[in-house]
Structures are given as structure tokens and as C-alpha cells.
Amino acid sequence: MQPSNFDLFADHEPVQQARAEQIGEQAWVLRGLALPQVDRLLPELDTVIAAAPLRHMVPPGGFSMSVGTSSCGRLGWVTDRRGYRYSSVDPHSGLPWPALPKVFADLARTAAEQAGFADFAADSCLINQYVPGAKMSLHQDKDEKAYAAPIVSLSLGLPAMFLFGGFERSDKCQRIPLLHGDMVIWGGVDRLRFHGVLPIKPGYHPRLGEQRINLTFRVAGSA
């Protein structure tokens, strides 16, 4: 399957098709797809984080996660000693998560479409902040109610080395460098592949400073 061709944000400025790299049967990296929208994305990101601050969650294993997390959309991903789940409210504030900004939803839908997944409508966006040294261990995204929709991931800020593996944790991983504005989409037969992020190397990004922000868009289902 080849990514489809269409205008990105047709109701705004036309943007050229992103350069696509296939990393699985139904998995793609779209290089620089988000760059034309960064000036619209970052203020919305700041607003979301002001309403639902980044926190280092403690999963069932008892060790604080190295990434700071927040969410927006109808559902947010959370973890604590009880397990992993989606919730309609931020457990720290007791308030609903901030709404998913339109520019986020439009970009996620566009990326999914370019990767061959039509009608993607995210109801959850997990925000992960990586500072130098932070990482994400190999895992599967399987807390969603169903797996028909793809995972859509956006990288902002410092570079990262993305690990894209197989269906067992021990399977060999591809190492895929991700830069500011790159997007990764995996679904269909690739939906439950293990994936992770190697420790972020020290550096400074002109727009985001000493951090990488990753936005992961999902269809989580009902809480």
C-alpha cells in the first residue's frame, strides 16, 4: 500500500506531500510532515500543558517514569500501582482533560490518511516530555478498547532514536532516527508491534530547548 496523495490542511495553506519511508507492511515514517504547522501546534501545546501539567507517573512496577506525561482529548492515558488505563479526567486535578486542539486532530488525521488509514478520529493524545537521558522501554500500545485504528506519533524538539520491533519483546528492532516534525504511523498488521525510544542525547533545540516532546494520537474507545 502506498500513502495517498492529497493536500495537507486543504482549508489552510497547501503543503507538499511528506517524504515517506516504509518501516513495516502498514507502518510509515512521514518526514517533516508537521513542520508547516509547528507555529500553530506549539501555542496549543503550551495551553494544554498549562491546564494539565506534565507529571512523572508511577506504573505498577513502582519506579517513576523518566518521561513527564500529560494528555488531551476525551480520554487520557494514566498509570499507577493499579495498572494502565484510560480515564476521562486527570487524576491529579479531578478535572476533565483539556480538549484536543483542532490543529492536533487535523494533523493526526492527515498523517493517518497519508499512511493509508482513512477516517482517523483520535479521542486521545498522550503527551510525553523527554529530557536528556529519558527513554521509553519496549512496549505495545494495547490499553485501547480496540485495535482497528492506527497509532499516530509526532516528534518535536530534540532528535530521538525510535525502536520499532516485532511482536515479541525479544524480536530484533529497527533503529529509526526521528527529527523535529517527523511523524510515525503504524496500524493494521503492524498495530501491536513492540516499540520504544533510546535515551535522549543532550542537545538544544531552537524551538523547544533541551527536550523532546512526543504526541501520540489514538482511538482509545470508551472509558
matplotlib code that plots the C-alpha trace (Angstrom):
import matplotlib.pyplot as plt

x = [0.0, 1.4, 0.5, -2.3, -1.8, -3.8, -3.4, -2.4, -4.9, -6.8, -8.6, -5.3, -2.1, -1.3, 1.7, 3.7, 3.4, 5.8, 8.6, 7.5, 9.7, 8.0, 9.1, 6.6, 3.8, 1.4, 3.9, 5.4, 7.6, 6.5, 9.5, 8.8, 5.1, 4.3, 6.8, 4.4, 2.1, 4.6, 3.7, 0.1, 0.9, 3.3, 0.9, -1.8, 0.6, 1.5, -2.2, -2.8, 0.2, -0.8, -4.2, -2.9, 0.8, 3.3, 3.9, 6.1, 3.7, 4.5, 3.4, 2.7, 6.4, 6.9, 9.6, 8.8, 8.7, 11.6, 9.2, 6.8, 3.3, 0.0, -3.0, -5.7, -8.8, -11.8, -9.7, -6.2, -3.8, -2.8, -0.9, -0.4, 0.1, -3.3, -2.3, -2.6, -5.9, -7.7, -9.6, -11.9, -10.4, -6.9, -6.5, -4.3, -6.8, -10.0, -10.9, -11.6, -8.6, -8.2, -10.0, -8.0, -7.0, -8.3, -4.8, -3.7, -6.7, -6.3, -2.7, -3.2, -6.0, -3.8, -0.9, -3.1, -4.6, -1.1, -0.2, -3.3, -5.7, -8.9, -11.2, -8.9, -10.5, -8.4, -10.1, -6.8, -3.5, -0.7, 2.0, 5.4, 8.3, 11.8, 14.7, 18.3, 18.6, 14.9, 13.8, 10.8, 11.2, 9.9, 6.1, 2.9, 0.1, -2.7, -4.7, -7.2, -10.6, -9.9, -7.0, -8.7, -7.3, -3.6, -1.2, -0.1, 3.0, 4.6, 8.1, 9.0, 12.3, 15.4, 16.2, 15.3, 16.2, 12.9, 12.9, 10.4, 10.4, 8.3, 5.5, 7.7, 9.8, 12.9, 12.5, 15.1, 14.3, 14.8, 16.6, 14.9, 16.1, 13.3, 13.7, 11.5, 8.3, 8.6, 5.5, 5.3, 2.1, 1.6, -1.6, -3.2, -0.9, 1.7, -0.5, 0.8, 4.5, 6.8, 8.3, 10.3, 12.8, 16.5, 17.8, 17.7, 21.1, 22.0, 21.3, 19.4, 16.6, 16.0, 12.2, 11.9, 15.2, 16.6, 13.7, 11.8, 8.0, 6.2, 2.4, 0.8, -2.7, -5.0, -8.6, -8.9, -12.6, -14.9, -13.6]
y = [0.0, 3.4, 6.5, 8.5, 11.9, 14.9, 18.5, 18.8, 21.1, 22.0, 24.8, 26.4, 26.7, 23.8, 21.7, 19.3, 15.5, 14.4, 12.1, 8.6, 5.8, 2.4, 0.6, -2.2, -3.6, -1.0, 1.3, 4.5, 7.5, 10.7, 13.0, 16.6, 16.4, 18.6, 21.3, 23.7, 23.5, 24.0, 27.7, 26.6, 23.5, 24.9, 27.6, 24.9, 22.6, 25.2, 25.8, 22.1, 21.7, 24.7, 23.2, 19.6, 19.9, 17.2, 14.7, 11.6, 8.8, 5.7, 2.5, -0.9, -1.7, 1.2, 3.1, 6.7, 7.0, 9.0, 10.9, 13.6, 12.9, 14.7, 14.2, 16.0, 14.8, 12.9, 10.3, 10.4, 7.6, 7.1, 4.6, 4.0, 1.0, -0.4, -0.6, 1.1, 2.6, 5.5, 8.0, 10.9, 13.0, 14.0, 12.0, 14.8, 17.6, 15.6, 17.7, 16.6, 16.6, 19.6, 19.3, 18.0, 21.1, 21.2, 21.6, 18.4, 16.4, 17.7, 16.8, 13.3, 12.6, 13.9, 11.7, 8.6, 9.3, 9.6, 6.3, 4.6, 4.8, 6.7, 8.5, 8.5, 10.5, 10.5, 10.7, 10.8, 12.4, 11.3, 14.0, 12.7, 15.0, 13.6, 15.4, 14.2, 10.7, 9.9, 6.8, 4.6, 0.8, -1.5, -1.9, -2.5, 0.0, -2.3, -0.4, 0.8, -0.8, -2.0, -2.0, -1.2, 2.4, 3.1, 4.8, 8.2, 9.7, 13.2, 14.1, 17.7, 19.1, 17.1, 14.1, 10.6, 7.0, 5.2, 1.4, -0.5, -4.2, -7.3, -9.0, -10.4, -8.2, -10.2, -9.6, -7.6, -3.8, -1.4, 1.8, 4.8, 8.4, 10.8, 14.6, 17.6, 17.4, 13.7, 11.5, 7.7, 5.8, 2.1, 0.1, -2.9, -5.9, -3.8, -2.3, -4.4, -4.2, -3.5, -0.1, 2.3, 5.2, 5.0, 7.6, 11.1, 12.6, 16.0, 18.9, 22.1, 22.6, 26.2, 26.0, 23.6, 23.8, 20.8, 18.5, 16.2, 16.3, 13.3, 13.4, 10.1, 10.1, 7.1, 5.9, 4.7, 3.9, 4.4, 4.9]
z = [0.0, -0.9, 1.1, -0.5, -2.1, -1.1, 0.2, 3.9, 5.6, 2.4, 4.2, 5.0, 3.0, 0.6, 1.7, -0.4, 0.3, 3.0, 2.2, 3.2, 4.5, 4.9, 8.0, 8.0, 5.9, 7.3, 9.1, 7.8, 8.8, 7.2, 7.3, 8.3, 7.8, 10.8, 10.1, 8.3, 11.3, 14.1, 14.7, 15.3, 17.3, 19.9, 21.4, 21.7, 23.3, 25.9, 26.6, 27.2, 29.5, 31.5, 32.1, 32.7, 33.8, 32.9, 35.7, 36.2, 36.7, 38.8, 37.0, 38.7, 38.9, 41.4, 39.6, 38.4, 34.6, 33.2, 30.9, 32.0, 30.8, 30.2, 27.9, 26.0, 24.3, 25.6, 27.2, 28.8, 29.4, 33.0, 35.1, 38.8, 41.1, 40.0, 36.3, 33.0, 31.7, 30.1, 32.1, 31.2, 34.0, 35.0, 38.3, 39.8, 39.3, 39.1, 36.1, 32.5, 30.3, 28.0, 24.7, 21.7, 19.8, 16.2, 14.7, 16.6, 15.4, 11.8, 11.6, 13.1, 10.6, 7.7, 8.8, 9.1, 5.6, 4.1, 5.6, 4.1, 7.1, 6.3, 8.7, 11.7, 14.5, 17.7, 21.0, 23.0, 22.7, 25.1, 25.6, 26.6, 27.5, 27.2, 28.7, 28.0, 29.5, 29.4, 27.5, 26.8, 27.2, 24.6, 24.9, 23.0, 22.8, 23.9, 26.5, 23.9, 23.6, 20.0, 17.6, 14.3, 14.3, 13.9, 16.3, 15.1, 16.7, 16.3, 17.3, 18.3, 19.6, 20.2, 18.0, 19.1, 18.1, 17.8, 18.2, 16.1, 16.8, 16.3, 18.1, 20.9, 23.1, 22.2, 18.4, 16.7, 16.4, 13.7, 14.9, 13.2, 13.8, 14.3, 13.9, 14.7, 12.7, 11.8, 12.2, 12.6, 11.8, 12.4, 12.2, 10.6, 10.8, 12.5, 15.1, 18.1, 17.3, 20.3, 20.1, 22.4, 22.5, 23.4, 26.0, 24.5, 24.0, 25.4, 23.0, 22.4, 20.0, 18.8, 19.4, 22.4, 24.1, 26.0, 25.5, 23.1, 23.0, 21.6, 20.9, 20.4, 18.9, 19.5, 19.3, 22.9, 23.0, 25.9, 29.4]

ax = plt.figure().add_subplot(projection="3d")
ax.plot(x, y, z, "-o")
ax.set_aspect("equal")
plt.show()
